[in-house]
Amino acid sequence: MFNNIKAVIFDLDGTLINSMYIWEEMDVRFLKKRGITLTGELFDDLQTNSFVDMAIYFKNRFTLKESIEEIINEWVTEARHLYANELRLKPDSKEFLKFLKENKYRIALGTSNELSLAQSVLKNNDVLDYFETIVTGCSGLKGKPAPDIFLQAAKNLNVSPADCLVIEDTFVGVLAAKNAGMKVYAVADDFSKHDIEKIKEKADGFFNNYAEMLMAFDTV
């Protein structure tokens, strides 16, 4: 635990909510509609998880006729119902948010996802009001592992990056936090298991769940 931490910045997908599986399923459906059968790993050569960058990647790799905006809009439209109604927080994450707020930590969201999806899933899980600012990957910022999303969140909170702790689940997210000059805790997620050793090596702490993370904070 770090005594100088003033703000905690959360990633969303795979970190706060169990949602990574829906994007994998949506990718398959998206391509199937266009008569494209996916072979091998889709993102092996993609070095960022920005929403915009992924749309550019899809357009270039599969020679799609749709514009970047049209691709993004199709993804958002398909995901909207799930984010607004079905996706749930990871166990004990709400209790962790309550603890942070009660102990006067500033709280932000820094996600590569789209703003309306982020807001709707947080609202549906009754935690939207915990976040003082939400910075997304559709706001013209460079995607992770670039530090831009996290740096903007810190700027919005008027907190120095050195006084921020990021909560992430992916290796590129952990890299983005370190590139921002922030501390970072990683929380386990099934879709990041292939990078678990790299995540543990780079992060300042690794936790299997939020109950473990809450205990680490509560012992200070």
Secondary structure by P-SEA (a helix, b strand, c coil): ccccccbbbbbccccccccaaaaaaaaaaaaaaaccccccccccccccccaaaaaaaaaaaacccccaaaaaaaaaaaaccccccccccccaaaaaaaaaaaabbbbbbbccccaaaaaaaaaaacccccccccccccccccccccaaaaaaaaaaaccccccbbbbbccaaaaaaaaaacbbbbbbbbcccccaaaaaaaccccccccaaaaaaaaaac
